[in-house]
Amino acid sequence: AGNELEWAYNLENGMFRPFAAPGPNGLVIEDRAFAWQGKYEIGLKARVKGDYTTTSEVMRTPVIIDSVGPRFIVEDDVERAWDGDTYHLTMFDIVSGNIVQWALGRTDSDQPETRWHDGGFAEISRGQLEKLALHGEVVVWAKDEAGNVNKVMIAPFHGSPGEGAGCECNSSGPSAGGIVLMLLVGLVLLGRGRGRKVLRFVKSHQLGKVASTFALWAGMSAAMSIMPGCSCGKAGSCELFSDCAECPEGEIAFCIDGTCLCSDDIVIGRLGPYSDIATGSNGSIWVSAYHQQYGDLVVAQVDPATLGRIPDTAWEWVDGVPDGPVQVPQSEFRGGIAAKGPDVGMYTSIAVSPDGTPQVTYFDRDTGSLKFAERSADGVWTTHVIEAGSGELGETGALIGMYTSLSLRGDDGRPGVAYLAHAADFTLGRRAEVRFASAQSTHPGSAADWMTFVVDTAPLLEEDPENPNIYPLPEGLGLFVDLARMPDHSPAVVYYDRTAGELKLAKFDVALGQFADPVVLDGAGDIDAGWSPSVAVDPNGVVHVAYVDATQDDLVYITDVPGAQKELVDDGLRIVGTTVDGLPKPEFHFVGDDASLVLANNGQLPMIAYQDATSHELLLATRQQDGSWQRSSIAGATDPFAGAYGFFAADSMLGADLVMSTWVIDQGADENWVEVFHRQIAIE
């Protein structure tokens, strides 16, 4: 009695994390595995500090990570919902499946009128509905294991085909700012954002179930979007356009986020992930993005005089649109073609050549290849493969072109691109390689115009089925690749080594004609550093890097000057009011996602655009003369809610000023877009 204890935990019978003493508020568990909604079992054991002989038996506790209520599937044809005098309604939850409860209520009440019933398949008698109906409408409530509640208003006695009656969605789930996008991450993490989210619980006499609300965006490899709280009829379940019923004459059926709808024009859907921004010496602003709905590469020119939200009509469809058929001849979107083509537009990176030509590198998901696109003066886009992949890794395949980062030489404008490749053959086995492809002309036209170098390489380890990787990042080398140019125009590449937990920098040795051995800027040991790095080089050849220290969940900054110490840019600490005792009330946010670093004032002023993933805010941090960092909010975190900002934050210098872009999601309004901002920079 009285001895200090320390605790260790594991997840799903995996390896135990190191023993650690509890903090002042008890034991707090932080683990990136909790980025995914689902059910977990936590194993917990204790011992007297430093004394292995006192280790306790393992206590196992079930935990639910779930922030979204159940979903309803309601027939829009009311007659099909009735079986004699019994009305049928289906509900399911993304985590709990059919383990839900339901109850009935009146439309003029904010609470159910009946008791809660178990099961995801409601069978409701006509008498029950008639007793509760107000103007023919009844509210059905649904609750999952974690206590999340949704409701739907049904009109079971109305409706005949063509009236559109029978269902009205009134979801009481999380606000748009709390919507979750779940990722099923495979071998390749298809996203720049990270899943550094946290489950916290305090050890007490009994550990109960915990629900955590968080937001995550990382990519679209195999993503399941949390759908609206209810769905009417067959429109509630589709994966392909062909799953949807025929539409009235003059309209086309679309499957958008799992829901069928009819439209007289091409439906845009999700457009904006993997967006990037670049500026030209002629004052032009260009933004590239991935059109997730169809798998297209899209690019837009932005008017410097207006900025703001990029109109849907401003996007140019560069790659991924099939040749036909043209279904809406007068459409301004995708040439009027509704069919999906190849999935080609991920990991976009854009630059503008000295003559004003926008150039883009990107990843072809279908073939696993690195591609290049360029727009001619007359507005025609041409594309070609820089380095071909095979679409699948296998024993002798390759996936080439993830995390592309494009940069142009400052003397003649020749483009170069750094990227990640996963390759496999019988000689070298399965490996991850950071590569750099250098164009031999200002406007390359084919793979023959490129020369490729290996920056760094390491084996790709086979996943151990007995100890699977539960983190939202694959193991391996070369995640989050970024590229800049030294004063002699040679490339400098930064990247994250997931296996070692290190931030690495590799520079090209002009004399040797190859990349020098990489140096570690941060990480190793107990420190996991280097997530989402962004690199810039000043006129003196000093390399500056902004990145996330994943051990502390901080945004930090470092240079490659010998002996340089990393600087804390943002630790996520926010004061959100006062306690009942009148003391400041702290709150920690997850910050640093998609950091984008530029050097203003002729390379003397570091500025970092990034996301506060907790408040869904686009932030800008500026380094002060005393070495401190000043943070300002660019967009987001407003009341009323205007959208979740900061996804795929990017910035670029426009003369002496700064322009920034971000993908914005407003789930409540079922909208998403890319928005561009401008900030004047005071000359010091």
C-alpha angles and dihedrals in degrees: 000000000000095000118132113251133210128197140214129192142189136193125232092348091303127137117312117248116234119283114265134178118245119254127236091282095049129260114343121189118203117181132157089219087079088071087095123070111235145090121302137180115217119203113206130187133172139201140174105277110279095356111111092183091071097055111140130223115275116267113207121208128183115226130189122207103196130137103163127078127231122287127233128219108202125179114240088205099069095198091064091057093059125082104182105303094342123096116208126210129173126211132178138174126220091229106024099036109199094350094107137119128226138196138175130240146168123263091238094056132075093208133060116263096207134055120270115268125204125240142051095254113072120200107190125185122231089239093058092050094046090051093055102033118118112190085347095302131115132185119229117201125202129190130187131210093271092054097253110149132203129174137198131197113224131189100205096170096046129066139071124185108290098027094089089221130131103074139045120177118228106166118190094189125118122317120259089267091060101047114128128215110201121210129206098203118203131183092307121049104221100201144064095219120084138227099230095146126142141222113201126189133167120230111239136151091295129018112221135185117297129205119201127192116207142142127236135179121172113137148306108259094124106344131172112202119210103245129215117284096261142017131202120226127312089341088078097075127042137127100177134032087247090064090068125088122245118283130221117281112288094025133095130218116238132183105217118178090337095311127106119227138165123231138171090221138038109289112229101206118170112003123160113053116131090020120169135182133216136173132210132221086246090064096257122144122209130184127194125196146163118255096215095185091067105012094248133148109233132184131189133191111222124213107235089211095060111022114159121102114007108235116236089238092059094068120101116208104228107171138359101048112120122228093256169191098268105215101170107037095186096046121126090207126083091338089288092297114137098180120100118245130189117326100243115137110084129124095020120192121180136196135169119230122226090262092054098260114146114224127189136191120199146155125263103213096191096056098023091236139143112238139189129208130190133182120221125220090261092055099258117138122216125189138190141171115260095188123002125225132189103240092242131051102217117142097311105019138102140215106201130182110036119150093013117195118188125201133168128220111252095224107049103002097243109163126234130183133201118202147150123262129188111202137174134190138148093257103051099016124215113337145161117229133186105214138185124207118198122198116225093209136040092245108031117197106187145009088273089069093064134080118201130211131186110233098183137342138195136167119271105233119223112244113254107231089205091055107026122189105257096180121101091245129070119237117253146072131304108034118157098014118196131179137204136164130250119224089266088055094248117138127262115193129195124190143157123255102210095189095053096032090232138141108223135194125198124185128195114248104218093193093054095036093230142077117281120233110287120254125218112238096180141350136049128120112034093342121096106194138156108063116153097357123191122193136201132170125215125217090266092058096253112148115223121195133186117194146140124272097214093193092066098019090236132142107235140176133211141168131212093242106130110265094010114155122219116252126221109238100173128355093187094244112147130177106222101178137300135301124242086268092057094252124135112273111222127207127182120221130195106245141174103052113153093004112193118193128199131172111226129187094046093314097311101102119063114207126179128197113198146144132265095212093194098056094028090235135150108228135187122206120195125193114235127215091256091057096256123122127236118207125207132179117238101179142339136044092084133146114253093041111253100177142298107281135189102056111140092358112196135171141187138180116256102194104302094339135079129241123190135189133197139173111242127204124198102178093174092059091037091238138127132176146154116256129194127208135191129210127185114224121217112232111235 
